Amino acid sequence: MTASQPSSSAEDVPRRRTAKLLSSAQLGELTSAWEKLPYKPKATPLRGPETGLVMVRGRIGGGGAPFNLGEATVTRATILLESGTAGHSHALGTDKSKAKLAAIFDALWQEEETRSFVEEEILKPIERRVTAEDRRQAEETAATRVDFFTMVRGDD
């Protein structure tokens, strides 16, 4: 493991899942969950929300040689709840409201008292939506699949 690669543990997996699902959230899903939240915590912005560019890398060829595909717009935010818990978010696009709400829900997910709310009201519905979208796209792709084969006709 190199210095640029952080160590990974079993406790990182749920945290990565949370960050991934919150980055896939739509603003309407986050806003709806915020409205359902019984207590709206005070969140102090530590960073952003701010928008910038990141380089998207790809791999090509049989060896998987990396290349720079292009840049993507990303918005990030870091907030601090009044309880002292910090929340972070990154999302494609320029929606600062979405980034701020995602960071708040990330912080709320880390707190025992509100984790079940975040799981039930936000993460599970997003996970179902993303899974359904992935399944639909896989079915559409499979419908266009072409199988090639070669026939051998004896020894010539």
DOVEX-365648 format. One line per 2 residues: for each residue y, z, x of N, C-alpha, C, O. Coordinates in nm, 4 decimals, padded with zeros to 6 digits. Layout:
BEGIN
Y Z X Y Z X Y Z X Y Z X | ...
This chain:
BEGIN
-00.1168 00.0000 00.0847 00.0000 00.0000 00.0000 00.1233 00.0000 00.0894 00.1315 00.0756 00.1863 | 00.2176 -00.0846 00.0559 00.3397 -00.0927 00.1352 00.4448 00.0012 00.0791 00.4304 00.0544 -00.0309
00.5511 00.0207 00.1566 00.6580 00.1108 00.1130 00.7286 00.0595 -00.0126 00.7846 00.1386 -00.0885 | 00.7266 -00.0721 -00.0351 00.7963 -00.1266 -00.1519 00.7129 -00.1181 -00.2796 00.7638 -00.1440 -00.3887
00.5859 -00.0821 -00.2669 00.5003 -00.0705 -00.3839 00.4813 00.0760 -00.4184 00.4224 00.1504 -00.3399 | 00.5302 00.1193 -00.5344 00.5133 00.2596 -00.5716 00.3673 00.2899 -00.6028 00.2910 00.2023 -00.6435
00.3305 00.4162 -00.5827 00.1934 00.4545 -00.6146 00.1761 00.4525 -00.7654 00.2719 00.4722 -00.8401 | 00.0556 00.4290 -00.8088 00.0261 00.4215 -00.9509 -00.0744 00.5301 -00.9851 -00.1712 00.5510 -00.9119
-00.0523 00.5982 -01.0941 -00.1451 00.7013 -01.1374 -00.1750 00.6808 -01.2848 -00.1122 00.5997 -01.3529 | -00.2728 00.7567 -01.3317 -00.3125 00.7449 -01.4724 -00.1987 00.7824 -01.5662 -00.1901 00.7287 -01.6766
-00.1114 00.8732 -01.5249 -00.0012 00.9128 -01.6125 00.1081 00.8070 -01.6196 00.1922 00.8122 -01.7093 | 00.1090 00.7110 -01.5270 00.2066 00.6018 -01.5308 00.1739 00.5001 -01.6400 00.2637 00.4311 -01.6883
00.0484 00.4897 -01.6792 00.0055 00.3863 -01.7741 00.0743 00.4008 -01.9099 00.1277 00.3017 -01.9595 | 00.0761 00.5189 -01.9729 00.1465 00.5295 -02.1009 00.2964 00.5033 -02.0872 00.3584 00.4469 -02.1774
00.3530 00.5433 -01.9772 00.4961 00.5217 -01.9537 00.5267 00.3727 -01.9414 00.6270 00.3251 -01.9946 | 00.4400 00.2988 -01.8709 00.4576 00.1544 -01.8597 00.4420 00.0871 -01.9954 00.5165 -00.0053 -02.0280
00.3455 00.1328 -02.0746 00.3250 00.0787 -02.2086 00.4506 00.0992 -02.2926 00.4945 00.0077 -02.3623 | 00.5080 00.2181 -02.2864 00.6295 00.2485 -02.3618 00.7435 00.1573 -02.3202 00.8115 00.0999 -02.4053
00.7651 00.1432 -02.1893 00.8735 00.0578 -02.1392 00.8524 -00.0871 -02.1813 00.9475 -00.1554 -02.2193 | 00.7281 -00.1341 -02.1745 00.6982 -00.2728 -02.2108 00.7243 -00.2969 -02.3598 00.7857 -00.3969 -02.3969
00.6777 -00.2055 -02.4443 00.6969 -00.2237 -02.5881 00.8437 -00.2128 -02.6269 00.8907 -00.2887 -02.7117 | 00.9168 -00.1200 -02.5664 01.0595 -00.1084 -02.5977 01.1361 -00.2318 -02.5518 01.2335 -00.2711 -02.6159
01.0935 -00.2934 -02.4419 01.1614 -00.4159 -02.3975 01.1287 -00.5328 -02.4902 01.2047 -00.6295 -02.4968 | 01.0164 -00.5250 -02.5618 00.9772 -00.6297 -02.6560 01.0343 -00.6061 -02.7957 01.0205 -00.6907 -02.8840
01.0972 -00.4928 -02.8149 01.1496 -00.4578 -02.9480 01.2618 -00.5519 -02.9890 01.3325 -00.6086 -02.9056 | 01.2755 -00.5663 -03.1184 01.3888 -00.6404 -03.1735 01.4937 -00.5371 -03.2158 01.4593 -00.4243 -03.2511
01.6199 -00.5753 -03.2123 01.7270 -00.4815 -03.2452 01.7054 -00.4196 -03.3831 01.7287 -00.3001 -03.4014 | 01.6617 -00.4989 -03.4794 01.6379 -00.4470 -03.6142 01.5339 -00.3367 -03.6177 01.5486 -00.2399 -03.6924
01.4289 -00.3500 -03.5378 01.3248 -00.2462 -03.5328 01.3822 -00.1157 -03.4771 01.3538 -00.0076 -03.5286 | 01.4623 -00.1269 -03.3725 01.5212 -00.0073 -03.3120 01.6246 00.0565 -03.4042 01.6293 00.1788 -03.4177
01.7067 -00.0260 -03.4672 01.8091 00.0251 -03.5586 01.7455 00.0955 -03.6771 01.7911 00.2022 -03.7183 | 01.6406 00.0364 -03.7320 01.5702 00.0958 -03.8454 01.5114 00.2322 -03.8075 01.5216 00.3279 -03.8842
01.4507 00.2406 -03.6906 01.3941 00.3679 -03.6455 01.5043 00.4707 -03.6214 01.4862 00.5887 -03.6512 | 01.6179 00.4273 -03.5678 01.7297 00.5176 -03.5439 01.7776 00.5778 -03.6750 01.8083 00.6968 -03.6816
01.7840 00.4946 -03.7807 01.8280 00.5435 -03.9118 01.7302 00.6457 -03.9688 01.7715 00.7374 -04.0398 | 01.6016 00.6313 -03.9388 01.4989 00.7237 -03.9889 01.4941 00.8538 -03.9103 01.4378 00.9525 -03.9577
01.5525 00.8555 -03.7910 01.5479 00.9734 -03.7048 01.6202 01.0893 -03.7726 01.7386 01.0773 -03.8041 | 01.5518 01.2009 -03.7959 01.6143 01.3128 -03.8672 01.7321 01.3743 -03.7916 01.8302 01.4160 -03.8532
01.7230 01.3801 -03.6597 01.8299 01.4372 -03.5781 01.8698 01.3338 -03.4745 01.7865 01.2896 -03.3953 | 01.9952 01.2956 -03.4744 02.0453 01.1952 -03.3793 02.0978 01.2677 -03.2547 02.2037 01.3303 -03.2595
02.0243 01.2595 -03.1440 02.0669 01.3311 -03.0240 02.1890 01.2655 -02.9595 02.2094 01.1448 -02.9717 | 02.2683 01.3451 -02.8919 02.3831 01.2929 -02.8187 02.3291 01.2338 -02.6878 02.2561 01.2995 -02.6136
02.3666 01.1091 -02.6616 02.3208 01.0398 -02.5405 02.4412 00.9999 -02.4575 02.5294 00.9280 -02.5044 | 02.4441 01.0468 -02.3344 02.5522 01.0129 -02.2424 02.5081 00.8967 -02.1555 02.4023 00.9039 -02.0929
02.5871 00.7886 -02.1500 02.5481 00.6764 -02.0641 02.5612 00.7132 -01.9167 02.6647 00.7641 -01.8736 | 02.4556 00.6870 -01.8396 02.4596 00.7065 -01.6954 02.4824 00.5734 -01.6235 02.5506 00.5668 -01.5212
02.4239 00.4683 -01.6798 02.4418 00.3338 -01.6238 02.4372 00.2351 -01.7403 02.3425 00.2317 -01.8189 | 02.5421 00.1562 -01.7477 02.5461 00.0497 -01.8471 02.5666 00.1003 -01.9881 02.6207 00.2090 -02.0083
02.5240 00.0230 -02.0846 02.4443 -00.0984 -02.0681 02.5215 -00.2078 -01.9950 02.6399 -00.2310 -02.0193 | 02.4498 -00.2738 -01.9048 02.5107 -00.3804 -01.8260 02.4157 -00.4988 -01.8179 02.2936 -00.4833 -01.8195
02.4745 -00.6167 -01.8092 02.3977 -00.7404 -01.8078 02.4089 -00.8048 -01.6705 02.5152 -00.8042 -01.6085 | 02.2975 -00.8602 -01.6241 02.2952 -00.9287 -01.4954 02.1846 -01.0314 -01.4920 02.1242 -01.0630 -01.5944
02.1590 -01.0822 -01.3754 02.0553 -01.1844 -01.3565 01.9449 -01.1324 -01.2668 01.9706 -01.0562 -01.1737 | 01.8228 -01.1732 -01.2943 01.7091 -01.1451 -01.2062 01.6400 -01.2772 -01.1764 01.6400 -01.3686 -01.2589
01.5816 -01.2862 -01.0583 01.5083 -01.4066 -01.0199 01.3676 -01.3985 -01.0783 01.2985 -01.2979 -01.0627 | 01.3267 -01.5044 -01.1450 01.1920 -01.5137 -01.2009 01.1072 -01.5888 -01.1005 01.1403 -01.7007 -01.0613
00.9974 -01.5269 -01.0589 00.9081 -01.5881 -00.9610 00.7856 -01.6425 -01.0326 00.7410 -01.5883 -01.1337 | 00.7332 -01.7489 -00.9787 00.6115 -01.8083 -01.0315 00.5125 -01.8304 -00.9192 00.5437 -01.8064 -00.8026
00.3936 -01.8760 -00.9537 00.2919 -01.9087 -00.8538 00.2386 -02.0470 -00.8856 00.2278 -02.0861 -01.0018 | 00.2052 -02.1209 -00.7797 00.1630 -02.2589 -00.7979 00.0487 -02.2910 -00.7030 00.0319 -02.2276 -00.5988
-00.0276 -02.3891 -00.7411 -00.1356 -02.4368 -00.6541 -00.2569 -02.3464 -00.6571 -00.2557 -02.2398 -00.7186 | -00.3615 -02.3908 -00.5896 -00.4872 -02.3161 -00.5868 -00.4752 -02.1827 -00.5159 -00.5474 -02.0883 -00.5480
-00.3834 -02.1742 -00.4186 -00.3666 -02.0494 -00.3444 -00.2673 -01.9540 -00.4071 -00.2551 -01.8397 -00.3628 | -00.1969 -01.9980 -00.5080 -00.1004 -01.9110 -00.5748 00.0245 -01.8862 -00.4929 00.0793 -01.7760 -00.4957
00.0705 -01.9869 -00.4198 00.1912 -01.9712 -00.3393 00.3111 -01.9426 -00.4296 00.3336 -02.0147 -00.5267 | 00.3892 -01.8370 -00.3982 00.5034 -01.8017 -00.4833 00.6201 -01.8978 -00.4659 00.6414 -01.9539 -00.3584
00.6951 -01.9155 -00.5744 00.8181 -01.9943 -00.5697 00.9170 -01.9360 -00.6701 00.8772 -01.8690 -00.7654 | 01.0442 -01.9613 -00.6489 01.1478 -01.9135 -00.7396 01.1617 -02.0118 -00.8554 01.2012 -02.1268 -00.8366
01.1289 -01.9652 -00.9736 01.1334 -02.0493 -01.0926 01.2770 -02.0657 -01.1433 01.3163 -02.1744 -01.1857 | 01.3533 -01.9592 -01.1386 01.4912 -01.9628 -01.1867 01.5388 -01.8223 -01.2174 01.4693 -01.7248 -01.1884
01.6557 -01.8117 -01.2754 01.7119 -01.6815 -01.3077 01.7033 -01.6546 -01.4575 01.7064 -01.7464 -01.5396 | 01.6925 -01.5259 -01.4908 01.6894 -01.4847 -01.6305 01.7947 -01.3755 -01.6509 01.8180 -01.2931 -01.5624
01.8573 -01.3760 -01.7672 01.9560 -01.2745 -01.8014 01.8836 -01.1502 -01.8519 01.7966 -01.1590 -01.9386 | 01.9197 -01.0351 -01.7973 01.8575 -00.9083 -01.8334 01.9675 -00.8046 -01.8562 02.0675 -00.8015 -01.7844
01.9475 -00.7208 -01.9562 02.0395 -00.6106 -01.9816 01.9640 -00.4801 -01.9613 01.8514 -00.4640 -02.0083 | 02.0276 -00.3872 -01.8904 01.9638 -00.2586 -01.8627 02.0571 -00.1460 -01.9028 02.1787 -00.1629 -01.9117
01.9962 -00.0299 -01.9268 02.0744 00.0887 -01.9614 01.9985 00.2127 -01.9168 01.8755 00.2152 -01.9160 | 02.0735 00.3145 -01.8802 02.0177 00.4467 -01.8508 02.1049 00.5480 -01.9219 02.2274 00.5460 -01.9099
02.0404 00.6366 -01.9961 02.1145 00.7393 -02.0706 02.0575 00.8764 -02.0368 01.9467 00.8879 -01.9844 | 02.1343 00.9794 -02.0671 02.0904 01.1169 -02.0496 02.1101 01.1885 -02.1821 02.2216 01.1966 -02.2335
02.0004 01.2405 -02.2372 02.0101 01.3171 -02.3616 02.0686 01.4540 -02.3315 02.0672 01.4995 -02.2171 | 02.1201 01.5196 -02.4354 02.1762 01.6527 -02.4172 02.0710 01.7529 -02.3697 02.1059 01.8575 -02.3149
01.9438 01.7224 -02.3897 01.8350 01.8092 -02.3437 01.8099 01.7942 -02.1935 01.7386 01.8750 -02.1340 | 01.8690 01.6902 -02.1320 01.8506 01.6679 -01.9892 01.7496 01.5597 -01.9559 01.7262 01.5321 -01.8383
01.6893 01.4979 -02.0564 01.5921 01.3921 -02.0341 01.6627 01.2586 -02.0187 01.7483 01.2228 -02.0997 | 01.6264 01.1847 -01.9138 01.6854 01.0532 -01.8884 01.5953 00.9456 -01.9461 01.4728 00.9549 -01.9381
01.6567 00.8431 -02.0045 01.5829 00.7290 -02.0578 01.6352 00.6014 -01.9951 01.7546 00.5889 -01.9681 | 01.5453 00.5065 -01.9720 01.5804 00.3801 -01.9071 01.5299 00.2641 -01.9922 01.4315 00.2776 -02.0648
01.5978 00.1506 -01.9829 01.5485 00.0305 -02.0502 01.5942 -00.0934 -01.9753 01.6992 -00.0948 -01.9111 | 01.5127 -00.1973 -01.9853 01.5430 -00.3315 -01.9362 01.4938 -00.4268 -02.0440 01.3847 -00.4084 -02.0979
01.5732 -00.5283 -02.0758 01.5305 -00.6254 -02.1762 01.5923 -00.7608 -02.1462 01.7064 -00.7695 -02.1009 | 01.5165 -00.8655 -02.1717 01.5707 -00.9999 -02.1566 01.6847 -01.0200 -02.2545 01.6801 -00.9709 -02.3673
01.7865 -01.0921 -02.2116 01.8982 -01.1227 -02.2996 02.0203 -01.0379 -02.2702 02.0273 -00.9681 -02.1690 | 02.1168 -01.0457 -02.3618 02.2458 -00.9804 -02.3398 02.2786 -00.8750 -02.4449 02.3941 -00.8340 -02.4558
02.1814 -00.8308 -02.5213 02.2072 -00.7372 -02.6304 02.2200 -00.5941 -02.5771 02.1198 -00.5277 -02.5506 | 02.3432 -00.5479 -02.5620 02.3691 -00.4152 -02.5070 02.3297 -00.3041 -02.6037 02.2871 -00.1971 -02.5601
02.3433 -00.3274 -02.7337 02.3026 -00.2272 -02.8338 02.1533 -00.2024 -02.8256 02.1075 -00.0883 -02.8316 | 02.0782 -00.3102 -02.8118 01.9328 -00.2983 -02.8008 01.8952 -00.2188 -02.6758 01.8088 -00.1313 -02.6815
01.9598 -00.2490 -02.5631 01.9284 -00.1793 -02.4380 01.9590 -00.0305 -02.4497 01.8816 00.0530 -02.4029 | 02.0720 00.0027 -02.5123 02.1089 00.1439 -02.5273 02.0103 00.2174 -02.6166 01.9652 00.3265 -02.5818
01.9759 00.1591 -02.7317 01.8799 00.2233 -02.8219 01.7423 00.2359 -02.7567 01.6756 00.3381 -02.7723 | 01.6998 00.1336 -02.6845 01.5695 00.1398 -02.6164 01.5683 00.2520 -02.5138 01.4673 00.3210 -02.4995
01.6779 00.2715 -02.4425 01.6859 00.3798 -02.3443 01.6801 00.5165 -02.4138 01.6159 00.6090 -02.3641 | 01.7467 00.5284 -02.5279 01.7426 00.6538 -02.6033 01.6006 00.6825 -02.6496 01.5522 00.7949 -02.6363
01.5333 00.5809 -02.7040 01.3964 00.6025 -02.7508 01.2999 00.6273 -02.6351 01.1997 00.6969 -02.6520 | 01.3290 00.5713 -02.5187 01.2475 00.6013 -02.4010 01.2591 00.7497 -02.3671 01.1588 00.8148 -02.3377
01.3795 00.8027 -02.3709 01.3993 00.9454 -02.3434 01.3326 01.0310 -02.4510 01.2696 01.1320 -02.4195 | 01.3460 00.9916 -02.5773 01.2838 01.0672 -02.6862 01.1318 01.0647 -02.6757 01.0658 01.1625 -02.7109
01.0751 00.9531 -02.6274 00.9298 00.9444 -02.6102 00.8822 01.0453 -02.5054 00.7708 01.0967 -02.5153 | 00.9642 01.0734 -02.4070 00.9261 01.1664 -02.3002 00.9258 01.3117 -02.3462 00.8645 01.3966 -02.2814
00.9926 01.3413 -02.4562 00.9993 01.4785 -02.5067 00.8886 01.5015 -02.6088 00.8685 01.4200 -02.6988 | 00.8178 01.6114 -02.5949 00.7032 01.6429 -02.6807 00.7402 01.6464 -02.8288 00.6625 01.6013 -02.9130
00.8580 01.6996 -02.8611 00.8974 01.7172 -03.0020 00.9175 01.5837 -03.0741 00.8969 01.5756 -03.1952 | 00.9562 01.4819 -03.0032 00.9878 01.3542 -03.0680 00.8934 01.2403 -03.0287 00.9092 01.1281 -03.0768
00.7967 01.2674 -02.9431 00.7050 01.1611 -02.8991 00.6288 01.1000 -03.0161 00.6171 00.9777 -03.0237 | 00.5773 01.1808 -03.1066 00.4982 01.1256 -03.2179 00.5859 01.0374 -03.3073 00.5385 00.9356 -03.3578
00.7129 01.0746 -03.3278 00.8031 00.9914 -03.4063 00.8187 00.8543 -03.3404 00.8075 00.7516 -03.4074 | 00.8443 00.8524 -03.2103 00.8632 00.7263 -03.1381 00.7356 00.6428 -03.1438 00.7418 00.5215 -03.1639
00.6210 00.7063 -03.1264 00.4930 00.6337 -03.1326 00.4717 00.5709 -03.2699 00.4415 00.4520 -03.2803 | 00.4875 00.6507 -03.3751 00.4558 00.6049 -03.5109 00.5606 00.5097 -03.5687 00.5252 00.4114 -03.6338
00.6872 00.5372 -03.5460 00.7945 00.4595 -03.6079 00.8374 00.3371 -03.5269 00.8949 00.2433 -03.5822 | 00.8098 00.3376 -03.3964 00.8590 00.2279 -03.3132 00.7459 00.1572 -03.2393 00.7225 00.0381 -03.2598
00.6760 00.2311 -03.1533 00.5815 00.1666 -03.0621 00.4631 00.1007 -03.1332 00.4292 -00.0136 -03.1027 | 00.4006 00.1703 -03.2263 00.2845 00.1114 -03.2948 00.3219 -00.0127 -03.3766 00.2505 -00.1127 -03.3697
00.4317 -00.0100 -03.4540 00.4702 -00.1339 -03.5242 00.5030 -00.2490 -03.4293 00.4676 -00.3635 -03.4574 | 00.5698 -00.2206 -03.3179 00.6003 -00.3266 -03.2210 00.4714 -00.3808 -03.1616 00.4559 -00.5019 -03.1454
00.3791 -00.2913 -03.1293 00.2512 -00.3337 -03.0717 00.1750 -00.4240 -03.1686 00.1166 -00.5242 -03.1273 | 00.1755 -00.3886 -03.2978 00.1084 -00.4721 -03.3985 00.1754 -00.6090 -03.4084 00.1072 -00.7112 -03.4150
00.3092 -00.6113 -03.4095 00.3818 -00.7383 -03.4182 00.3539 -00.8261 -03.2965 00.3263 -00.9451 -03.3114 | 00.3608 -00.7696 -03.1777 00.3381 -00.8466 -03.0551 00.1948 -00.8988 -03.0500 00.1721 -01.0132 -03.0108
00.0982 -00.8160 -03.0894 -00.0419 -00.8588 -03.0917 -00.0612 -00.9739 -03.1894 -00.1306 -01.0706 -03.1581 | -00.0004 -00.9646 -03.3078 -00.0122 -01.0717 -03.4073 00.0522 -01.2004 -03.3561 -00.0024 -01.3090 -03.3753
00.1686 -01.1885 -03.2905 00.2350 -01.3079 -03.2351 00.1507 -01.3711 -03.1250 00.1393 -01.4935 -03.1176 | 00.0917 -01.2879 -03.0394 00.0056 -01.3396 -02.9319 -00.1178 -01.4092 -02.9890 -00.1585 -01.5145 -02.9399
-00.1773 -01.3498 -03.0933 -00.2963 -01.4088 -03.1563 -00.2623 -01.5438 -03.2192 -00.3373 -01.6404 -03.2052 | -00.1481 -01.5495 -03.2889 -00.1057 -01.6741 -03.3520 -00.0819 -01.7823 -03.2464 -00.1231 -01.8969 -03.2643
-00.0163 -01.7462 -03.1378 00.0095 -01.8432 -03.0322 -00.1206 -01.8897 -02.9663 -00.1345 -02.0074 -02.9332 | -00.2154 -01.7985 -02.9472 -00.3446 -01.8358 -02.8891 -00.4203 -01.9308 -02.9814 -00.4852 -02.0242 -02.9344
-00.4123 -01.9075 -03.1134 -00.4784 -01.9957 -03.2088 -00.4152 -02.1344 -03.2091 -00.4857 -02.2352 -03.2146 | -00.2817 -02.1394 -03.2030 -00.2123 -02.2685 -03.1984 -00.2468 -02.3442 -03.0704 -00.2654 -02.4659 -03.0725
-00.2552 -02.2721 -02.9601 -00.2892 -02.3344 -02.8327 -00.4333 -02.3838 -02.8337 -00.4620 -02.4934 -02.7856 | -00.5237 -02.3032 -02.8885 -00.6654 -02.3414 -02.8936 -00.6855 -02.4669 -02.9773 -00.7760 -02.5459 -02.9501
-00.6018 -02.4858 -03.0791 -00.6147 -02.6033 -03.1655 -00.5829 -02.7328 -03.0904 -00.6251 -02.8405 -03.1327 | -00.5106 -02.7236 -02.9818 -00.4746 -02.8437 -02.9052 -00.5607 -02.8606 -02.7801 -00.5344 -02.9486 -02.6982
-00.6616 -02.7780 -02.7653 -00.7455 -02.7820 -02.6460 -00.8293 -02.9095 -02.6438 -00.8839 -02.9521 -02.7456 | -00.8379 -02.9689 -02.5253 -00.9194 -03.0883 -02.5056 -01.0247 -03.0560 -02.4003 -00.9919 -03.0087 -02.2915
-01.1525 -03.0818 -02.4334 -01.2610 -03.0596 -02.3379 -01.2969 -03.1918 -02.2721 -01.3272 -03.2900 -02.3398 | -01.2933 -03.1931 -02.1406 -01.3315 -03.3115 -02.0650 -01.4682 -03.2872 -02.0049 -01.4997 -03.1759 -01.9626
-01.5488 -03.3911 -02.0012 -01.6796 -03.3797 -01.9378 -01.7146 -03.5112 -01.8740 -01.6593 -03.6155 -01.9090 | -01.8061 -03.5060 -01.7807 -01.8492 -03.6257 -01.7106 -01.9970 -03.6468 -01.7392 -02.0775 -03.5540 -01.7315
-02.0306 -03.7701 -01.7722 -02.1711 -03.8022 -01.7951 -02.2249 -03.8731 -01.6709 -02.1605 -03.9634 -01.6174 | -02.3414 -03.8325 -01.6261 -02.4066 -03.8968 -01.5127 -02.5137 -03.9889 -01.5701 -02.5966 -03.9460 -01.6504
-02.5118 -04.1162 -01.5287 -02.6059 -04.2127 -01.5841 -02.7027 -04.2610 -01.4777 -02.6962 -04.3758 -01.4339 | -02.7899 -04.1751 -01.4377 -02.8952 -04.2183 -01.3445 -02.8464 -04.2338 -01.2010 -02.7317 -04.2031 -01.1685
-02.9376 -04.2828 -01.1155 -02.9063 -04.3042 -00.9756 -02.8769 -04.4501 -00.9530 -02.9669 -04.5335 -00.9631 | -02.7559 -04.4823 -00.9234 -02.7187 -04.6207 -00.8934 -02.6815 -04.6371 -00.7504 -02.6475 -04.7474 -00.7078
